[in-house]
Amino acid sequence: MSEIGLVEIFGMAEAIALIGTLFVILYLSRKQMQSLSLDIETKVLNDLNERMHAITTEGIERPDLVKVLNKANISPEIEFAYNILFTFAHVFHMRQRKVLRDYEWTGWVRGIKSTFERGTIMDIWKSNVSMEWFDPAFREFINTEIVPSIKKQ
């Protein structure tokens, strides 16, 4: 049998340490790339939300332009409600992307429930006027978590 000397043991330890370091670097760079991807997606979603907000604001200021999107005669209250609902949908999507922390999300859910409970937005939501504009996941969230909690009170 051959004996492994002290120099060979240090050489193997050095090689193992070098390989371990490469694995740590690979893991951390992959994690950073995922974080960067999430940041880019969030930025794009924020930009789209700002554009939708600007379109809705324009529609509120100039109701004659709303006919471009919907031939039906829509009241300013419904337009404003859609602006609020689009904001809630945006917050919901930020939660799905894990951008919001739990305590922030809890505050938003309380605000959404309060809005549905105290305002006329519940009636507008139930009227199903152009609900296809909202993401199915957001519609399910409102219909399963917000609406039932209001009915119980």
N, C-alpha and C positions, 0 to 999 in steps of 0.2 A: 504494500500500500504506500501511496505517496503521502507525504505530509504537506499540509498547507501552512506556509510560513506566514509570519506577521505581515509582511509586505503584501502578500496576495490577499489577505483578509482586508487590509485597508484599501486595496485596489478595488475589490468587489463592493465594499461599502461605499466607496466613492461613486462607482457606477450606479449602484442602487439609489443613492441620494440624488444623482443627476437625473435619473429616470423619474424618480418621485417628484422632483422639482418641475420637470416638464409636464407631468400629469396635473399638478396643481395649477401651473400656468394655463394649460389647456382648459381646465375646469373654470377658472376665473374669467378667462377671455370669452368662453361660451356664455357664461352668466351675464357678462357685460354686454354681449351682442344681443341677448334676449331682452335685456333692460333697454338698450338703445332702440330695438325694434318696437317695444311697447311705447316708448317716448314718441317715436315717429308716428305710430298709429294714433296715439292720443292727440298729437298736434294736428294731424289731418282731420280727425273727428271734431276737434275744437274749431278748426277753420270752417268746416262744413256747417257746424252749428251756428257760427257767426253769420255765415251767408244766409242761412234759413231765417235767422233772427232779423237780418236786414230786409229780407223779402217780406216777412210778416209785418214788420214795422211800416214798410212802404205800403202794404195792403191796408193797414189801419189808417194811415194818413191819406191814402187815395183809394177809397172803396171801389171806384170805377175800374181799377186795375185787377181786382179780385176775379172778375169774370174771365180773365185769361186762364186762371187755374180751375175755376168752378163756375159753371153757367148759372147755378142756383143763386138766388139772392141771399147772401150771408150777412148777418148783422155784425156790427162792430164788436159786440160781446162775444160772439162765437170766434171771430178772428183773434181777439185777445185771449180767449180760452185756449185756442190752438197754440198761441205763442207760449203760454204757460205750460201746456202739455208737452210741447217740444223741449222746453227747458227741463221738465221732469224726465223726459225720455233721455235727454243728454246725460243727466245725472245718473240715471239707471245704467246707461252704457259705460260711464266712467266707473261705476261700482263693479260691473261685470269685468272690466279690465284691471280691477284691483288698484285703481288710482286713488279711490277714496278709502279712508280708514273706517273702522267700524263705528267709532263715535260720530264721525261726519255723516256716515250713511244713516245712522239712527236719527240724527237731527233732521235730515232730509225726509226720511219716512214720516216723521212726526209732522213736518210741514205739509207734505203731500196729503196726509190723512186730514189735517186741519182744513186745508183748502177744499177737499172733497166734502167735508162735513159742514162747513160754514157757508160756502159759496154756492153758486149755481153750476159750478163745473161738473158736479155729479150728474145733473140733468143733461148737460151737453154731452157728457161721456155716454150716458145711457141712450141718447138719441142716435148713436152710431153714425153721425154725420162724418163721412170720409175717414173712418177709422183705419182704412187700408193705408193711410199715410204713416201709420205708426208700426214699428217693428212688432212682430208677433210675440216676441219674448216680453216686450214692454206691456203689450195689451194683456198678456197672461198675468204679469205681475200686478197690474191694476185690478184686473178682474178677480184674482185669487187672494191677494193680500190686502188691498186697500178697500175695495167695495164691500167685501164681507165684514170687515172690521167696523165699517160705518153703520151697517144694518143692525149690528148687535147692540149699538148704543141707543 
